[in-house]
Amino acid sequence: MTRVNQHIGIADNQGVPNDSMEAFMNEHTDWAMSNAKWIMNYATDPAKASAFVRGHMPVSNTSLTFDEAHRLFQAAAASGDVSVMTKVNQRVGIADANGVPNDSMEAFMNDHTDWAMRNAQWIVDNATSPARAKSWLRAHP
C-alpha cells in the first residue's frame, strides 16, 4: 500500500502521508460510491486486487506498468531478434546500457513466469511466432 500511496502522491518516500491525503480520501469516498461494481469485482478478492494493482503500477526505474513491461519482454523474446531483446531488457530496467543483465533480472523473470501463466491468451494472440511478435512490437513502440 505504501508504494501505491507514493505513486499517487499522498505519501512521501518513507510512506508517511502528506498534506494531500485528506483531500484524496474525500475524493476517493465519492469515487467508491459511484464505482461499487468495480470494487465488488476487484477489491473484495485479495488475489484480484493484487493482480490489478501489479498490472497498473509502474515497474521500478521505468514508466511502464507491470503488464506493459511483461508484454514487451514476451514479444521481444518471441521475435527472435537479439537486438530487440536487448533494447527491451534495457527499457524494462533489467539490463544496463551495454545490455548486460542487472540485479533486477532475477526478480523480473520470477514475476514473468507468474505473468505468463495468467496471460496465456495474450501470448497466444500476440507472441507465438516471430512475425506476430514483431507486428505487436511495431504497434506498441
N, CA, C and O atoms as CSV, one atom per row, in Angstrom:
chain,resi,resn,atom,element,x,y,z
A,1,MET,N,N,0.824,-1.182,0.000
A,1,MET,CA,C,0.000,0.000,0.000
A,1,MET,C,C,0.874,1.254,0.000
A,1,MET,O,O,0.514,2.261,-0.609
A,2,THR,N,N,2.017,1.197,0.678
A,2,THR,CA,C,2.912,2.349,0.720
A,2,THR,C,C,3.322,2.758,-0.687
A,2,THR,O,O,3.330,3.945,-1.013
A,3,ARG,N,N,3.665,1.776,-1.526
A,3,ARG,CA,C,4.097,2.099,-2.890
A,3,ARG,C,C,2.969,2.753,-3.682
A,3,ARG,O,O,3.211,3.679,-4.456
A,4,VAL,N,N,1.750,2.283,-3.494
A,4,VAL,CA,C,0.597,2.887,-4.165
A,4,VAL,C,C,0.410,4.314,-3.668
A,4,VAL,O,O,0.223,5.224,-4.475
A,5,ASN,N,N,0.458,4.523,-2.369
A,5,ASN,CA,C,0.303,5.865,-1.812
A,5,ASN,C,C,1.384,6.812,-2.338
A,5,ASN,O,O,1.104,7.975,-2.628
A,6,GLN,N,N,2.599,6.322,-2.458
A,6,GLN,CA,C,3.671,7.145,-3.013
A,6,GLN,C,C,3.399,7.444,-4.481
A,6,GLN,O,O,3.587,8.574,-4.930
A,7,HIS,N,N,2.961,6.442,-5.227
A,7,HIS,CA,C,2.706,6.605,-6.661
A,7,HIS,C,C,1.630,7.651,-6.927
A,7,HIS,O,O,1.759,8.441,-7.863
A,8,ILE,N,N,0.581,7.669,-6.126
A,8,ILE,CA,C,-0.495,8.627,-6.355
A,8,ILE,C,C,-0.259,9.961,-5.653
A,8,ILE,O,O,-1.090,10.865,-5.740
A,9,GLY,N,N,0.869,10.085,-4.958
A,9,GLY,CA,C,1.285,11.369,-4.411
A,9,GLY,C,C,0.700,11.740,-3.065
A,9,GLY,O,O,0.629,12.922,-2.728
A,10,ILE,N,N,0.275,10.742,-2.281
A,10,ILE,CA,C,-0.281,11.075,-0.965
A,10,ILE,C,C,0.625,10.621,0.177
A,10,ILE,O,O,0.237,10.677,1.344
A,11,ALA,N,N,1.839,10.169,-0.166
A,11,ALA,CA,C,2.821,9.774,0.852
A,11,ALA,C,C,4.216,10.100,0.337
A,11,ALA,O,O,4.467,10.098,-0.868
A,12,ASP,N,N,5.116,10.378,1.270
A,12,ASP,CA,C,6.492,10.681,0.881
A,12,ASP,C,C,7.280,9.390,0.637
A,12,ASP,O,O,6.708,8.301,0.664
A,13,ASN,N,N,8.581,9.510,0.402
A,13,ASN,CA,C,9.421,8.344,0.082
A,13,ASN,C,C,9.505,7.319,1.212
A,13,ASN,O,O,9.832,6.156,0.979
A,14,GLN,N,N,9.208,7.757,2.437
A,14,GLN,CA,C,9.218,6.824,3.569
A,14,GLN,C,C,7.824,6.248,3.833
A,14,GLN,O,O,7.649,5.439,4.744
A,15,GLY,N,N,6.830,6.663,3.033
A,15,GLY,CA,C,5.474,6.161,3.191
A,15,GLY,C,C,4.622,6.957,4.163
A,15,GLY,O,O,3.505,6.556,4.490
A,16,VAL,N,N,5.149,8.087,4.625
A,16,VAL,CA,C,4.409,8.932,5.572
A,16,VAL,C,C,3.397,9.771,4.791
A,16,VAL,O,O,3.765,10.456,3.836
A,17,PRO,N,N,2.110,9.720,5.198
A,17,PRO,CA,C,1.097,10.513,4.485
A,17,PRO,C,C,1.460,11.995,4.472
A,17,PRO,O,O,2.010,12.523,5.438
A,18,ASN,N,N,1.143,12.656,3.357
A,18,ASN,CA,C,1.425,14.084,3.250
A,18,ASN,C,C,0.128,14.892,3.289
A,18,ASN,O,O,-0.939,14.349,3.575
A,19,ASP,N,N,0.225,16.181,3.005
A,19,ASP,CA,C,-0.931,17.080,3.101
A,19,ASP,C,C,-2.039,16.745,2.102
A,19,ASP,O,O,-3.176,17.180,2.284
A,20,SER,N,N,-1.736,15.992,1.066
A,20,SER,CA,C,-2.730,15.651,0.052
A,20,SER,C,C,-3.635,14.496,0.475
A,20,SER,O,O,-4.654,14.253,-0.170
A,21,MET,N,N,-3.286,13.785,1.538
A,21,MET,CA,C,-4.014,12.581,1.945
A,21,MET,C,C,-5.489,12.863,2.231
A,21,MET,O,O,-6.351,12.135,1.738
A,22,GLU,N,N,-5.801,13.896,3.011
A,22,GLU,CA,C,-7.189,14.145,3.398
A,22,GLU,C,C,-8.058,14.442,2.176
A,22,GLU,O,O,-9.149,13.887,2.050
A,23,ALA,N,N,-7.592,15.302,1.281
A,23,ALA,CA,C,-8.368,15.626,0.078
A,23,ALA,C,C,-8.563,14.385,-0.784
A,23,ALA,O,O,-9.640,14.162,-1.337
A,24,PHE,N,N,-7.506,13.579,-0.891
A,24,PHE,CA,C,-7.619,12.355,-1.681
A,24,PHE,C,C,-8.672,11.426,-1.082
A,24,PHE,O,O,-9.487,10.866,-1.814
A,25,MET,N,N,-8.665,11.258,0.224
A,25,MET,CA,C,-9.615,10.357,0.868
A,25,MET,C,C,-11.058,10.831,0.645
A,25,MET,O,O,-11.956,10.012,0.451
A,26,ASN,N,N,-11.278,12.132,0.673
A,26,ASN,CA,C,-12.621,12.652,0.397
A,26,ASN,C,C,-13.040,12.340,-1.038
A,26,ASN,O,O,-14.163,11.897,-1.277
A,27,GLU,N,N,-12.133,12.573,-1.994
A,27,GLU,CA,C,-12.428,12.270,-3.395
A,27,GLU,C,C,-12.621,10.768,-3.597
A,27,GLU,O,O,-13.478,10.342,-4.371
A,28,HIS,N,N,-11.820,9.979,-2.899
A,28,HIS,CA,C,-11.916,8.528,-3.032
A,28,HIS,C,C,-13.271,8.016,-2.538
A,28,HIS,O,O,-13.841,7.098,-3.128
A,29,THR,N,N,-13.773,8.596,-1.480
A,29,THR,CA,C,-15.089,8.191,-0.977
A,29,THR,C,C,-16.151,8.422,-2.042
A,29,THR,O,O,-16.990,7.553,-2.277
A,30,ASP,N,N,-16.124,9.579,-2.687
A,30,ASP,CA,C,-17.078,9.864,-3.776
A,30,ASP,C,C,-16.906,8.865,-4.914
A,30,ASP,O,O,-17.886,8.346,-5.448
A,31,TRP,N,N,-15.655,8.600,-5.281
A,31,TRP,CA,C,-15.379,7.644,-6.366
A,31,TRP,C,C,-15.904,6.260,-6.002
A,31,TRP,O,O,-16.528,5.595,-6.829
A,32,ALA,N,N,-15.659,5.828,-4.785
A,32,ALA,CA,C,-16.079,4.496,-4.360
A,32,ALA,C,C,-17.596,4.345,-4.413
A,32,ALA,O,O,-18.106,3.284,-4.774
A,33,MET,N,N,-18.311,5.400,-4.055
A,33,MET,CA,C,-19.774,5.342,-4.091
A,33,MET,C,C,-20.282,5.149,-5.522
A,33,MET,O,O,-21.306,4.497,-5.730
A,34,SER,N,N,-19.588,5.700,-6.491
A,34,SER,CA,C,-20.055,5.588,-7.872
A,34,SER,C,C,-19.424,4.413,-8.628
A,34,SER,O,O,-19.730,4.204,-9.802
A,35,ASN,N,N,-18.561,3.654,-7.979
A,35,ASN,CA,C,-17.896,2.522,-8.632
A,35,ASN,C,C,-18.018,1.232,-7.825
A,35,ASN,O,O,-17.083,0.433,-7.766
A,36,ALA,N,N,-19.159,1.045,-7.218
A,36,ALA,CA,C,-19.357,-0.124,-6.358
A,36,ALA,C,C,-19.175,-1.437,-7.109
A,36,ALA,O,O,-18.643,-2.393,-6.546
A,37,LYS,N,N,-19.604,-1.506,-8.366
A,37,LYS,CA,C,-19.480,-2.752,-9.138
A,37,LYS,C,C,-18.008,-3.122,-9.335
A,37,LYS,O,O,-17.633,-4.283,-9.172
A,38,TRP,N,N,-17.177,-2.144,-9.682
A,38,TRP,CA,C,-15.744,-2.390,-9.849
A,38,TRP,C,C,-15.147,-2.874,-8.534
A,38,TRP,O,O,-14.360,-3.820,-8.508
A,39,ILE,N,N,-15.527,-2.221,-7.455
A,39,ILE,CA,C,-14.996,-2.601,-6.141
A,39,ILE,C,C,-15.373,-4.042,-5.807
A,39,ILE,O,O,-14.538,-4.808,-5.325
A,40,MET,N,N,-16.617,-4.410,-6.060
A,40,MET,CA,C,-17.063,-5.776,-5.770
A,40,MET,C,C,-16.285,-6.796,-6.608
A,40,MET,O,O,-16.031,-7.911,-6.154
A,41,ASN,N,N,-15.912,-6.411,-7.829
A,41,ASN,CA,C,-15.184,-7.325,-8.708
A,41,ASN,C,C,-13.720,-7.468,-8.316
A,41,ASN,O,O,-13.170,-8.567,-8.385
A,42,TYR,N,N,-13.089,-6.391,-7.911
A,42,TYR,CA,C,-11.648,-6.430,-7.643
A,42,TYR,C,C,-11.271,-6.336,-6.171
A,42,TYR,O,O,-10.483,-7.146,-5.683
A,43,ALA,N,N,-11.816,-5.374,-5.471
A,43,ALA,CA,C,-11.306,-5.056,-4.144
A,43,ALA,C,C,-11.734,-6.029,-3.055
A,43,ALA,O,O,-11.156,-6.010,-1.968
A,44,THR,N,N,-12.716,-6.868,-3.305
A,44,THR,CA,C,-13.140,-7.820,-2.275
A,44,THR,C,C,-12.381,-9.134,-2.338
A,44,THR,O,O,-12.531,-9.979,-1.455
A,45,ASP,N,N,-11.574,-9.315,-3.363
A,45,ASP,CA,C,-10.790,-10.542,-3.541
A,45,ASP,C,C,-9.309,-10.154,-3.528
A,45,ASP,O,O,-8.834,-9.536,-4.481
A,46,PRO,N,N,-8.569,-10.505,-2.469
A,46,PRO,CA,C,-7.163,-10.089,-2.382
A,46,PRO,C,C,-6.324,-10.461,-3.607
A,46,PRO,O,O,-5.470,-9.676,-4.020
A,47,ALA,N,N,-6.544,-11.622,-4.188
A,47,ALA,CA,C,-5.753,-12.028,-5.358
A,47,ALA,C,C,-6.066,-11.136,-6.551
A,47,ALA,O,O,-5.156,-10.716,-7.266
A,48,LYS,N,N,-7.347,-10.843,-6.775
A,48,LYS,CA,C,-7.725,-9.969,-7.884
A,48,LYS,C,C,-7.213,-8.549,-7.657
A,48,LYS,O,O,-6.727,-7.901,-8.584
A,49,ALA,N,N,-7.324,-8.073,-6.425
A,49,ALA,CA,C,-6.856,-6.723,-6.116
A,49,ALA,C,C,-5.351,-6.612,-6.341
A,49,ALA,O,O,-4.880,-5.636,-6.923
A,50,SER,N,N,-4.607,-7.596,-5.887
A,50,SER,CA,C,-3.160,-7.593,-6.065
A,50,SER,C,C,-2.784,-7.637,-7.540
A,50,SER,O,O,-1.901,-6.901,-7.979
A,51,ALA,N,N,-3.446,-8.491,-8.299
A,51,ALA,CA,C,-3.161,-8.591,-9.737
A,51,ALA,C,C,-3.486,-7.283,-10.443
A,51,ALA,O,O,-2.742,-6.854,-11.324
A,52,PHE,N,N,-4.598,-6.641,-10.063
A,52,PHE,CA,C,-4.966,-5.374,-10.678
A,52,PHE,C,C,-3.914,-4.308,-10.395
A,52,PHE,O,O,-3.461,-3.613,-11.304
A,53,VAL,N,N,-3.531,-4.184,-9.129
A,53,VAL,CA,C,-2.546,-3.167,-8.760
A,53,VAL,C,C,-1.222,-3.435,-9.462
A,53,VAL,O,O,-0.616,-2.515,-10.011
A,54,ARG,N,N,-0.766,-4.681,-9.452
A,54,ARG,CA,C,0.511,-5.008,-10.102
A,54,ARG,C,C,0.461,-4.694,-11.580
A,54,ARG,O,O,1.457,-4.260,-12.158
A,55,GLY,N,N,-0.682,-4.908,-12.196
A,55,GLY,CA,C,-0.820,-4.646,-13.623
A,55,GLY,C,C,-0.865,-3.180,-13.981
A,55,GLY,O,O,-0.677,-2.817,-15.142
A,56,HIS,N,N,-1.112,-2.330,-12.996
A,56,HIS,CA,C,-1.263,-0.910,-13.279
A,56,HIS,C,C,-0.217,-0.023,-12.609
A,56,HIS,O,O,-0.242,1.196,-12.779
A,57,MET,N,N,0.680,-0.608,-11.867
A,57,MET,CA,C,1.749,0.167,-11.230
A,57,MET,C,C,2.982,0.150,-12.120
A,57,MET,O,O,3.268,-0.863,-12.759
A,58,PRO,N,N,3.716,1.258,-12.168
A,58,PRO,CA,C,4.948,1.257,-12.960
A,58,PRO,C,C,5.968,0.267,-12.399
A,58,PRO,O,O,6.034,0.033,-11.193
A,59,VAL,N,N,6.747,-0.299,-13.289
A,59,VAL,CA,C,7.857,-1.156,-12.897
A,59,VAL,C,C,8.969,-0.228,-12.412
A,59,VAL,O,O,9.146,0.858,-12.963
A,60,SER,N,N,9.715,-0.635,-11.395
A,60,SER,CA,C,10.796,0.205,-10.875
A,60,SER,C,C,11.709,0.680,-12.000
A,60,SER,O,O,12.004,-0.065,-12.934
A,61,ASN,N,N,12.145,1.910,-11.898
A,61,ASN,CA,C,13.092,2.526,-12.838
A,61,ASN,C,C,12.549,2.647,-14.255
A,61,ASN,O,O,13.334,2.764,-15.196
A,62,THR,N,N,11.231,2.624,-14.439
A,62,THR,CA,C,10.642,2.771,-15.760
A,62,THR,C,C,9.230,3.314,-15.609
A,62,THR,O,O,8.639,3.220,-14.533
A,63,SER,N,N,8.694,3.873,-16.666
A,63,SER,CA,C,7.320,4.375,-16.610
A,63,SER,C,C,6.325,3.312,-17.077
A,63,SER,O,O,5.123,3.572,-17.131
A,64,LEU,N,N,6.815,2.126,-17.410
A,64,LEU,CA,C,5.943,1.048,-17.865
A,64,LEU,C,C,5.189,0.418,-16.704
A,64,LEU,O,O,5.715,0.307,-15.597
A,65,THR,N,N,3.950,0.004,-16.965
A,65,THR,CA,C,3.238,-0.759,-15.949
A,65,THR,C,C,3.792,-2.180,-15.959
A,65,THR,O,O,4.537,-2.560,-16.862
A,66,PHE,N,N,3.424,-2.947,-14.960
A,66,PHE,CA,C,3.830,-4.338,-14.857
A,66,PHE,C,C,3.427,-5.091,-16.128
A,66,PHE,O,O,4.247,-5.791,-16.722
A,67,ASP,N,N,2.167,-4.946,-16.542
A,67,ASP,CA,C,1.700,-5.643,-17.747
A,67,ASP,C,C,2.443,-5.185,-18.993
A,67,ASP,O,O,2.839,-6.012,-19.814
A,68,GLU,N,N,2.634,-3.886,-19.142
A,68,GLU,CA,C,3.348,-3.374,-20.323
A,68,GLU,C,C,4.760,-3.949,-20.396
A,68,GLU,O,O,5.206,-4.384,-21.458
A,69,ALA,N,N,5.452,-3.948,-19.274
A,69,ALA,CA,C,6.823,-4.465,-19.254
A,69,ALA,C,C,6.865,-5.932,-19.654
A,69,ALA,O,O,7.729,-6.341,-20.429
A,70,HIS,N,N,5.943,-6.720,-19.132
A,70,HIS,CA,C,5.959,-8.155,-19.427
A,70,HIS,C,C,5.475,-8.457,-20.843
A,70,HIS,O,O,5.938,-9.420,-21.455
A,71,ARG,N,N,4.568,-7.665,-21.364
A,71,ARG,CA,C,4.164,-7.840,-22.767
A,71,ARG,C,C,5.343,-7.533,-23.693
A,71,ARG,O,O,5.620,-8.283,-24.628
A,72,LEU,N,N,6.026,-6.429,-23.424
A,72,LEU,CA,C,7.204,-6.087,-24.233
A,72,LEU,C,C,8.246,-7.196,-24.169
A,72,LEU,O,O,8.782,-7.620,-25.193
A,73,PHE,N,N,8.521,-7.654,-22.968
A,73,PHE,CA,C,9.528,-8.696,-22.784
A,73,PHE,C,C,9.138,-9.963,-23.542
A,73,PHE,O,O,9.964,-10.549,-24.242
A,74,GLN,N,N,7.878,-10.387,-23.403
A,74,GLN,CA,C,7.424,-11.608,-24.068
A,74,GLN,C,C,7.488,-11.468,-25.583
A,74,GLN,O,O,7.944,-12.379,-26.273
A,75,ALA,N,N,7.033,-10.333,-26.100
A,75,ALA,CA,C,7.058,-10.125,-27.549
A,75,ALA,C,C,8.492,-10.065,-28.066
A,75,ALA,O,O,8.800,-10.618,-29.122
A,76,ALA,N,N,9.360,-9.395,-27.324
A,76,ALA,CA,C,10.759,-9.311,-27.756
A,76,ALA,C,C,11.390,-10.698,-27.790
A,76,ALA,O,O,12.106,-11.035,-28.733
A,77,ALA,N,N,11.125,-11.494,-26.768
A,77,ALA,CA,C,11.685,-12.853,-26.745
A,77,ALA,C,C,11.150,-13.670,-27.913
A,77,ALA,O,O,11.902,-14.408,-28.549
A,78,ALA,N,N,9.862,-13.545,-28.197
A,78,ALA,CA,C,9.257,-14.301,-29.294
A,78,ALA,C,C,9.708,-13.802,-30.662
A,78,ALA,O,O,9.617,-14.533,-31.649
A,79,SER,N,N,10.193,-12.566,-30.730
A,79,SER,CA,C,10.632,-12.016,-32.018
A,79,SER,C,C,11.862,-12.734,-32.551
A,79,SER,O,O,12.095,-12.768,-33.759
A,80,GLY,N,N,12.646,-13.308,-31.646
A,80,GLY,CA,C,13.868,-13.984,-32.052
A,80,GLY,C,C,14.992,-13.032,-32.436
A,80,GLY,O,O,16.035,-13.473,-32.919
A,81,ASP,N,N,14.797,-11.748,-32.231
A,81,ASP,CA,C,15.768,-10.727,-32.618
A,81,ASP,C,C,16.548,-10.279,-31.379
A,81,ASP,O,O,15.992,-9.621,-30.500
A,82,VAL,N,N,17.818,-10.629,-31.309
A,82,VAL,CA,C,18.645,-10.331,-30.141
A,82,VAL,C,C,18.734,-8.830,-29.883
A,82,VAL,O,O,18.712,-8.407,-28.727
A,83,SER,N,N,18.836,-8.018,-30.932
A,83,SER,CA,C,18.942,-6.567,-30.717
A,83,SER,C,C,17.647,-6.002,-30.130
A,83,SER,O,O,17.688,-5.099,-29.294
A,84,VAL,N,N,16.505,-6.525,-30.563
A,84,VAL,CA,C,15.221,-6.091,-30.000
A,84,VAL,C,C,15.146,-6.506,-28.530
A,84,VAL,O,O,14.735,-5.719,-27.677
A,85,MET,N,N,15.541,-7.731,-28.245
A,85,MET,CA,C,15.502,-8.219,-26.867
A,85,MET,C,C,16.404,-7.374,-25.968
A,85,MET,O,O,16.028,-7.051,-24.841
A,86,THR,N,N,17.576,-7.021,-26.454
A,86,THR,CA,C,18.493,-6.198,-25.662
A,86,THR,C,C,17.877,-4.839,-25.375
A,86,THR,O,O,17.942,-4.359,-24.243
A,87,LYS,N,N,17.275,-4.207,-26.386
A,87,LYS,CA,C,16.642,-2.893,-26.185
A,87,LYS,C,C,15.486,-2.984,-25.199
A,87,LYS,O,O,15.325,-2.112,-24.345
A,88,VAL,N,N,14.684,-4.030,-25.315
A,88,VAL,CA,C,13.559,-4.197,-24.392
A,88,VAL,C,C,14.066,-4.457,-22.981
A,88,VAL,O,O,13.526,-3.896,-22.027
A,89,ASN,N,N,15.080,-5.288,-22.824
A,89,ASN,CA,C,15.645,-5.533,-21.490
A,89,ASN,C,C,16.101,-4.227,-20.852
A,89,ASN,O,O,15.898,-4.013,-19.657
A,90,GLN,N,N,16.710,-3.364,-21.638
A,90,GLN,CA,C,17.138,-2.067,-21.124
A,90,GLN,C,C,15.925,-1.210,-20.763
A,90,GLN,O,O,15.897,-0.555,-19.721
A,91,ARG,N,N,14.929,-1.228,-21.640
A,91,ARG,CA,C,13.738,-0.397,-21.412
A,91,ARG,C,C,12.974,-0.821,-20.158
A,91,ARG,O,O,12.466,0.031,-19.429
A,92,VAL,N,N,12.888,-2.118,-19.904
A,92,VAL,CA,C,12.151,-2.560,-18.715
A,92,VAL,C,C,13.022,-2.552,-17.459
A,92,VAL,O,O,12.552,-2.893,-16.374
A,93,GLY,N,N,14.280,-2.167,-17.603
A,93,GLY,CA,C,15.145,-1.973,-16.439
A,93,GLY,C,C,15.842,-3.210,-15.924
A,93,GLY,O,O,16.222,-3.267,-14.755
A,94,ILE,N,N,16.021,-4.222,-16.796
A,94,ILE,CA,C,16.686,-5.450,-16.340
A,94,ILE,C,C,18.040,-5.664,-16.997
A,94,ILE,O,O,18.655,-6.718,-16.831
A,95,ALA,N,N,18.509,-4.661,-17.745
A,95,ALA,CA,C,19.839,-4.716,-18.360
A,95,ALA,C,C,20.435,-3.316,-18.360
A,95,ALA,O,O,19.713,-2.322,-18.433
A,96,ASP,N,N,21.753,-3.250,-18.278
A,96,ASP,CA,C,22.425,-1.949,-18.286
A,96,ASP,C,C,22.568,-1.424,-19.722
A,96,ASP,O,O,22.073,-2.039,-20.666
A,97,ALA,N,N,23.235,-0.305,-19.870
A,97,ALA,CA,C,23.389,0.336,-21.178
A,97,ALA,C,C,24.124,-0.548,-22.183
A,97,ALA,O,O,23.983,-0.356,-23.391
A,98,ASN,N,N,24.904,-1.513,-21.700
A,98,ASN,CA,C,25.627,-2.430,-22.586
A,98,ASN,C,C,24.843,-3.711,-22.860
A,98,ASN,O,O,25.321,-4.596,-23.569
A,99,GLY,N,N,23.630,-3.808,-22.292
A,99,GLY,CA,C,22.808,-4.996,-22.486
A,99,GLY,C,C,23.087,-6.116,-21.513
A,99,GLY,O,O,22.560,-7.219,-21.658
A,100,VAL,N,N,23.912,-5.840,-20.521
A,100,VAL,CA,C,24.256,-6.861,-19.529
A,100,VAL,C,C,23.155,-6.902,-18.455
A,100,VAL,O,O,22.803,-5.865,-17.894
A,101,PRO,N,N,22.615,-8.089,-18.169
A,101,PRO,CA,C,21.563,-8.185,-17.138
A,101,PRO,C,C,22.041,-7.603,-15.813
A,101,PRO,O,O,23.201,-7.757,-15.430
A,102,ASN,N,N,21.118,-6.926,-15.118
A,102,ASN,CA,C,21.461,-6.331,-13.830
A,102,ASN,C,C,20.770,-7.092,-12.690
A,102,ASN,O,O,20.191,-8.157,-12.899
A,103,ASP,N,N,20.843,-6.528,-11.495
A,103,ASP,CA,C,20.293,-7.191,-10.306
A,103,ASP,C,C,18.774,-7.361,-10.340
A,103,ASP,O,O,18.232,-8.158,-9.574
A,104,SER,N,N,18.080,-6.632,-11.208
A,104,SER,CA,C,16.620,-6.723,-11.295
A,104,SER,C,C,16.146,-7.897,-12.142
A,104,SER,O,O,14.966,-8.249,-12.110
A,105,MET,N,N,17.049,-8.499,-12.894
A,105,MET,CA,C,16.675,-9.554,-13.846
A,105,MET,C,C,16.006,-10.749,-13.162
A,105,MET,O,O,14.962,-11.210,-13.624
A,106,GLU,N,N,16.578,-11.252,-12.086
A,106,GLU,CA,C,16.042,-12.458,-11.458
A,106,GLU,C,C,14.610,-12.255,-10.958
A,106,GLU,O,O,13.742,-13.096,-11.194
A,107,ALA,N,N,14.366,-11.145,-10.272
A,107,ALA,CA,C,13.017,-10.869,-9.767
A,107,ALA,C,C,12.043,-10.693,-10.927
A,107,ALA,O,O,10.909,-11.170,-10.869
A,108,PHE,N,N,12.485,-10.006,-11.982
A,108,PHE,CA,C,11.621,-9.809,-13.146
A,108,PHE,C,C,11.261,-11.154,-13.762
A,108,PHE,O,O,10.102,-11.388,-14.104
A,109,MET,N,N,12.226,-12.026,-13.903
A,109,MET,CA,C,11.964,-13.340,-14.504
A,109,MET,C,C,11.002,-14.167,-13.642
A,109,MET,O,O,10.146,-14.873,-14.175
A,110,ASN,N,N,11.139,-14.082,-12.322
A,110,ASN,CA,C,10.196,-14.770,-11.442
A,110,ASN,C,C,8.788,-14.221,-11.639
A,110,ASN,O,O,7.825,-14.981,-11.735
A,111,ASP,N,N,8.675,-12.895,-11.699
A,111,ASP,CA,C,7.375,-12.267,-11.945
A,111,ASP,C,C,6.857,-12.629,-13.339
A,111,ASP,O,O,5.655,-12.807,-13.536
A,112,HIS,N,N,7.768,-12.734,-14.293
A,112,HIS,CA,C,7.349,-13.024,-15.668
A,112,HIS,C,C,6.724,-14.416,-15.780
A,112,HIS,O,O,5.768,-14.610,-16.532
A,113,THR,N,N,7.249,-15.358,-15.054
A,113,THR,CA,C,6.672,-16.704,-15.071
A,113,THR,C,C,5.231,-16.657,-14.590
A,113,THR,O,O,4.346,-17.255,-15.203
A,114,ASP,N,N,4.995,-15.945,-13.490
A,114,ASP,CA,C,3.627,-15.800,-12.977
A,114,ASP,C,C,2.758,-15.035,-13.972
A,114,ASP,O,O,1.615,-15.417,-14.222
A,115,TRP,N,N,3.298,-13.952,-14.541
A,115,TRP,CA,C,2.549,-13.147,-15.510
A,115,TRP,C,C,2.148,-14.006,-16.709
A,115,TRP,O,O,1.004,-13.945,-17.160
A,116,ALA,N,N,3.072,-14.796,-17.221
A,116,ALA,CA,C,2.793,-15.626,-18.399
A,116,ALA,C,C,1.689,-16.640,-18.118
A,116,ALA,O,O,0.865,-16.919,-18.989
A,117,MET,N,N,1.670,-17.187,-16.914
A,117,MET,CA,C,0.625,-18.147,-16.557
A,117,MET,C,C,-0.753,-17.482,-16.574
A,117,MET,O,O,-1.740,-18.096,-16.980
A,118,ARG,N,N,-0.813,-16.232,-16.134
A,118,ARG,CA,C,-2.085,-15.510,-16.094
A,118,ARG,C,C,-2.458,-14.892,-17.435
A,118,ARG,O,O,-3.608,-14.499,-17.628
A,119,ASN,N,N,-1.521,-14.800,-18.355
A,119,ASN,CA,C,-1.760,-14.101,-19.620
A,119,ASN,C,C,-1.505,-14.984,-20.831
A,119,ASN,O,O,-1.048,-14.512,-21.872
A,120,ALA,N,N,-1.802,-16.253,-20.685
A,120,ALA,CA,C,-1.559,-17.208,-21.777
A,120,ALA,C,C,-2.290,-16.817,-23.057
A,120,ALA,O,O,-1.740,-16.969,-24.148
A,121,GLN,N,N,-3.515,-16.317,-22.945
A,121,GLN,CA,C,-4.260,-15.954,-24.151
A,121,GLN,C,C,-3.598,-14.785,-24.873
A,121,GLN,O,O,-3.542,-14.767,-26.103
A,122,TRP,N,N,-3.096,-13.809,-24.116
A,122,TRP,CA,C,-2.398,-12.701,-24.750
A,122,TRP,C,C,-1.176,-13.224,-25.515
A,122,TRP,O,O,-0.901,-12.787,-26.633
A,123,ILE,N,N,-0.458,-14.150,-24.909
A,123,ILE,CA,C,0.726,-14.729,-25.560
A,123,ILE,C,C,0.318,-15.438,-26.843
A,123,ILE,O,O,0.960,-15.257,-27.878
A,124,VAL,N,N,-0.741,-16.244,-26.792
A,124,VAL,CA,C,-1.221,-16.955,-27.992
A,124,VAL,C,C,-1.592,-15.955,-29.079
A,124,VAL,O,O,-1.260,-16.152,-30.248
A,125,ASP,N,N,-2.277,-14.888,-28.697
A,125,ASP,CA,C,-2.743,-13.901,-29.678
A,125,ASP,C,C,-1.636,-13.029,-30.246
A,125,ASP,O,O,-1.749,-12.550,-31.375
A,126,ASN,N,N,-0.565,-12.813,-29.485
A,126,ASN,CA,C,0.420,-11.801,-29.884
A,126,ASN,C,C,1.875,-12.238,-29.952
A,126,ASN,O,O,2.689,-11.535,-30.550
A,127,ALA,N,N,2.227,-13.364,-29.367
A,127,ALA,CA,C,3.656,-13.666,-29.264
A,127,ALA,C,C,3.971,-15.147,-29.428
A,127,ALA,O,O,4.811,-15.688,-28.710
A,128,THR,N,N,3.298,-15.804,-30.371
A,128,THR,CA,C,3.594,-17.221,-30.601
A,128,THR,C,C,4.446,-17.452,-31.835
A,128,THR,O,O,4.814,-18.587,-32.142
A,129,SER,N,N,4.757,-16.382,-32.537
A,129,SER,CA,C,5.647,-16.510,-33.692
A,129,SER,C,C,6.434,-15.210,-33.824
A,129,SER,O,O,5.984,-14.162,-33.359
A,130,PRO,N,N,7.601,-15.269,-34.453
A,130,PRO,CA,C,8.365,-14.035,-34.656
A,130,PRO,C,C,7.562,-12.975,-35.405
A,130,PRO,O,O,7.651,-11.792,-35.077
A,131,ALA,N,N,6.784,-13.376,-36.401
A,131,ALA,CA,C,6.016,-12.395,-37.183
A,131,ALA,C,C,4.960,-11.702,-36.321
A,131,ALA,O,O,4.821,-10.481,-36.375
A,132,ARG,N,N,4.214,-12.480,-35.524
A,132,ARG,CA,C,3.199,-11.882,-34.651
A,132,ARG,C,C,3.854,-10.962,-33.612
A,132,ARG,O,O,3.375,-9.858,-33.356
A,133,ALA,N,N,4.931,-11.428,-33.033
A,133,ALA,CA,C,5.607,-10.640,-32.002
A,133,ALA,C,C,6.134,-9.330,-32.581
A,133,ALA,O,O,5.973,-8.271,-31.975
A,134,LYS,N,N,6.759,-9.401,-33.749
A,134,LYS,CA,C,7.282,-8.178,-34.372
A,134,LYS,C,C,6.148,-7.226,-34.746
A,134,LYS,O,O,6.296,-6.010,-34.628
A,135,SER,N,N,5.033,-7.764,-35.192
A,135,SER,CA,C,3.881,-6.934,-35.524
A,135,SER,C,C,3.381,-6.222,-34.264
A,135,SER,O,O,3.091,-5.026,-34.301
A,136,TRP,N,N,3.279,-6.952,-33.156
A,136,TRP,CA,C,2.826,-6.336,-31.912
A,136,TRP,C,C,3.823,-5.267,-31.457
A,136,TRP,O,O,3.418,-4.183,-31.037
A,137,LEU,N,N,5.104,-5.561,-31.537
A,137,LEU,CA,C,6.112,-4.574,-31.125
A,137,LEU,C,C,6.070,-3.315,-31.972
A,137,LEU,O,O,6.252,-2.216,-31.448
A,138,ARG,N,N,5.830,-3.452,-33.282
A,138,ARG,CA,C,5.704,-2.276,-34.147
A,138,ARG,C,C,4.507,-1.427,-33.748
A,138,ARG,O,O,4.567,-0.199,-33.803
A,139,ALA,N,N,3.431,-2.071,-33.351
A,139,ALA,CA,C,2.218,-1.354,-32.956
A,139,ALA,C,C,2.296,-0.759,-31.550
A,139,ALA,O,O,1.473,0.082,-31.188
A,140,HIS,N,N,3.272,-1.186,-30.761
A,140,HIS,CA,C,3.438,-0.733,-29.381
A,140,HIS,C,C,4.873,-0.335,-29.092
A,140,HIS,O,O,5.559,-0.985,-28.303
A,141,PRO,N,N,5.328,0.739,-29.736
A,141,PRO,CA,C,6.741,1.133,-29.585
A,141,PRO,C,C,7.104,1.587,-28.183
A,141,PRO,O,O,8.254,1.943,-27.928
